[in-house]
């Protein structure tokens, strides 16, 4: 995820839906602590209130984030920069530390018009089940979706 080559050919457009994944620095299980998850969730909501995105689903895993969103303004890079910088600043303050909390870069997938947004959201929400962190969909506490399960 850290390769600068990931930026080459990256195309974004407001109104498009993207599936994004980003990981903590060194894959540290920073989000195994619910208080840290709360900071990240607040940051996701801040980004939406700021008009950058319209969230469709997300799941905060212990060492990474999966996020399905519709880009509303700006670029994916700007949106992810806000996510990482704001959450890093708030988490570092909360933890009494300094330094990077996120790996460089992120993975993005532009959701095609023929792909089902609901199916993408359910796939994201099933990550904790596949990882053995939950027994069934809807059981994991650090996940959210616009659609009912």
C-alpha positions as CSV (number, residue, x, y, z in Angstrom):
1,X,0.0,0.0,0.0
2,X,3.0,2.4,0.4
3,X,4.1,2.5,-3.2
4,X,3.9,5.9,-4.8
5,X,3.1,4.0,-8.1
6,X,-0.4,3.5,-6.7
7,X,-1.1,7.1,-7.5
8,X,-0.4,6.7,-11.2
9,X,-3.5,6.3,-13.3
10,X,-5.7,6.9,-10.3
11,X,-8.9,8.5,-11.4
12,X,-11.6,10.0,-9.2
13,X,-14.8,11.7,-9.8
14,X,-17.4,13.3,-7.4
15,X,-20.5,11.1,-7.3
16,X,-18.6,7.9,-7.8
17,X,-18.6,5.2,-5.1
18,X,-15.3,3.9,-3.8
19,X,-14.3,1.0,-1.6
20,X,-11.2,2.1,0.4
21,X,-8.9,0.2,2.7
22,X,-6.1,1.7,4.8
23,X,-4.0,0.1,7.5
24,X,-2.3,1.3,10.7
25,X,1.5,1.9,10.7
26,X,3.2,-1.5,11.2
27,X,-0.3,-3.1,11.3
28,X,-0.4,-2.1,15.0
29,X,-3.8,-3.2,16.5
30,X,-4.6,0.3,17.5
31,X,-8.3,-0.2,17.1
32,X,-8.6,-3.2,19.4
33,X,-9.4,-0.4,21.9
34,X,-13.0,0.9,21.6
35,X,-11.9,4.4,22.7
36,X,-9.6,4.6,19.7
37,X,-12.4,3.2,17.4
38,X,-14.6,6.1,18.7
39,X,-12.1,8.7,17.5
40,X,-11.9,7.1,14.1
41,X,-15.7,6.9,13.8
42,X,-15.9,10.5,14.8
43,X,-13.4,11.4,12.1
44,X,-15.5,9.5,9.5
45,X,-18.6,11.4,10.6
46,X,-16.6,14.7,10.5
47,X,-15.6,14.0,6.9
48,X,-19.2,13.4,5.9
49,X,-20.4,16.6,7.7
50,X,-17.6,18.5,5.9
51,X,-19.1,17.4,2.6
52,X,-16.3,15.2,1.3
53,X,-18.1,12.0,1.4
54,X,-21.4,10.1,1.8
55,X,-20.7,7.0,3.8
56,X,-22.4,3.8,2.8
57,X,-20.7,1.3,5.1
58,X,-17.5,0.9,7.1
59,X,-15.9,-1.6,9.4
60,X,-13.0,-0.7,11.8
61,X,-10.8,-3.8,12.2
62,X,-8.1,-3.9,14.9
63,X,-5.4,-2.8,12.4
64,X,-7.2,-1.4,9.4
65,X,-10.3,0.3,8.0
66,X,-12.6,-0.7,5.2
67,X,-14.9,2.1,4.0
68,X,-17.5,2.2,1.2
69,X,-18.3,5.8,0.3
70,X,-19.5,8.1,-2.4
71,X,-17.0,11.0,-3.0
72,X,-18.9,14.3,-2.8
73,X,-16.1,16.9,-3.3
74,X,-12.4,17.1,-3.7
75,X,-10.2,14.1,-4.5
76,X,-9.8,10.7,-2.9
77,X,-6.3,11.8,-1.8
78,X,-7.7,14.9,-0.1
79,X,-10.4,12.8,1.6
80,X,-7.9,10.2,2.9
81,X,-5.5,13.0,4.0
82,X,-8.2,14.5,6.1
83,X,-9.1,11.0,7.5
84,X,-5.5,10.2,8.4
85,X,-4.3,13.6,9.6
86,X,-7.4,14.3,11.8
87,X,-7.5,10.8,13.3
88,X,-3.8,10.8,13.9
89,X,-3.8,14.2,15.6
90,X,-6.7,13.2,17.9
91,X,-5.5,9.7,18.6
92,X,-1.9,10.9,19.4
93,X,-3.4,13.4,21.8
94,X,-5.6,10.8,23.4
95,X,-2.7,8.3,23.7
96,X,-0.1,10.9,24.8
97,X,2.3,10.1,21.9
98,X,3.6,11.5,18.6
99,X,4.3,10.0,15.3
100,X,2.6,8.3,12.4
101,X,-0.4,6.1,13.0
102,X,-1.2,5.1,9.5
103,X,0.7,3.4,6.7
104,X,1.4,5.5,3.7
105,X,-1.1,5.1,0.9
106,X,-4.3,3.2,0.7
107,X,-6.1,0.8,-1.6
108,X,-9.1,2.1,-3.6
109,X,-11.5,0.4,-5.9
110,X,-14.0,2.4,-7.9
111,X,-17.3,0.6,-7.7
112,X,-18.7,0.0,-11.2
113,X,-22.3,0.9,-12.0
114,X,-23.1,-2.8,-12.6
115,X,-21.8,-3.8,-9.1
116,X,-24.3,-3.9,-6.3
117,X,-23.6,-1.4,-3.6
118,X,-25.6,-3.5,-1.1
119,X,-23.4,-6.5,-1.9
120,X,-20.2,-4.5,-1.5
121,X,-21.4,-3.2,1.8
122,X,-22.3,-6.7,3.0
123,X,-18.8,-7.9,1.9
124,X,-17.2,-5.2,4.0
125,X,-19.4,-5.9,7.0
126,X,-18.5,-9.6,6.8
127,X,-14.7,-8.9,7.3
128,X,-14.9,-9.4,11.1
129,X,-16.7,-12.8,10.5
130,X,-14.0,-13.9,8.1
131,X,-11.3,-12.8,10.5
132,X,-12.9,-14.7,13.4
133,X,-13.8,-11.5,15.4
134,X,-17.5,-12.2,15.1
135,X,-19.7,-15.2,14.7
136,X,-22.2,-13.6,12.3
137,X,-23.0,-10.5,10.4
138,X,-24.2,-7.7,12.6
139,X,-22.4,-9.0,15.7
140,X,-19.2,-6.9,15.4
141,X,-19.6,-3.7,17.3
142,X,-17.3,-1.5,15.1
143,X,-19.2,-1.7,11.9
144,X,-22.0,0.4,10.3
145,X,-24.1,0.3,7.2
146,X,-26.8,2.5,5.6
147,X,-28.8,-0.6,4.8
148,X,-30.4,-3.0,7.3
149,X,-28.7,-6.4,7.6
